[in-house]
């Protein structure tokens, strides 16, 4: 009699009871923190019993709001979070405001890329096969020309930009969809201001879920959309100029004709690391050789 081998039993699912219990406890604690406003700190009144209480103040580099927060932010935040918890346990008044960075060209560049993607998709639907082939031939010729330039040691070749590294694979439309953003609202991101309204609230939700000890009354975004922060930056520069710590001058800079302004290194959609290049020219007088 031939015995058939029994199929191996599927592996038993790992229990998540411990994790689920920790999440349950976490939600209970965070609900109590929110109700009691334990992380909100105000300056003590003169003569108050806590007037001379020792203080601890922290900040965190504003995360840039051209996408969701990621694991790198969590790792860095954990250090500040630990500091806040430790100092609170020592009886100090602790304060942690939180800002979201929206200044600069990366958001504008991403919005412009999305606009080009949408135009490209529309063009794709209304382009004949002959026109598509002509475009492919032109792209191939441009690639050959670019490879010839790379071989020239006098030409600068930029490395992959920070913006490109963060963007990952796909066009801007695909990048936004990869963040689980609904297709119906993706076209709204052609307006750079929409990025400022969309991503900071999501980041705040993630940070609250993480349990950071932030006084959210003191949260803000940058750019002139926030008139208070913009006024603070203007005051800061006027103050520094009055103290002769900053001044106007001239230096070679990369200029964007598209946006009609200087484009700093991390503000570029491409060409990060490109800078002025110096050349040494040797002038030689060509002498006419005498007749032999």
Secondary structure, 3 states (H helix, E strand, C coil): CCCCCCCCCCCCCCCCHHHHHHHHHHHHHHHHHHHHCCCCCCCCCCCCCCCCCCEEEECCCCEECCCCCCHHHHHHHHHHHHHHHHHHHCCCEEEECEEEECCCCHHHHHHHHHHHHHHHHHHHHCCCHHHHHHHHHHHHHHHHHHHHHHHCCCCCCCCCCHHHHHHCCCCHHHHHHHCCCCHHHHHHHHCHHHHHHHHHHHHHHHHHHHCCCCCHHHEEECCCCCHHHHHHHHHHHHHHHHCCCCCCCCCCCCEECCCCEECCHHHCCCCCCCCCCCCCCCCCCCCCCCCC
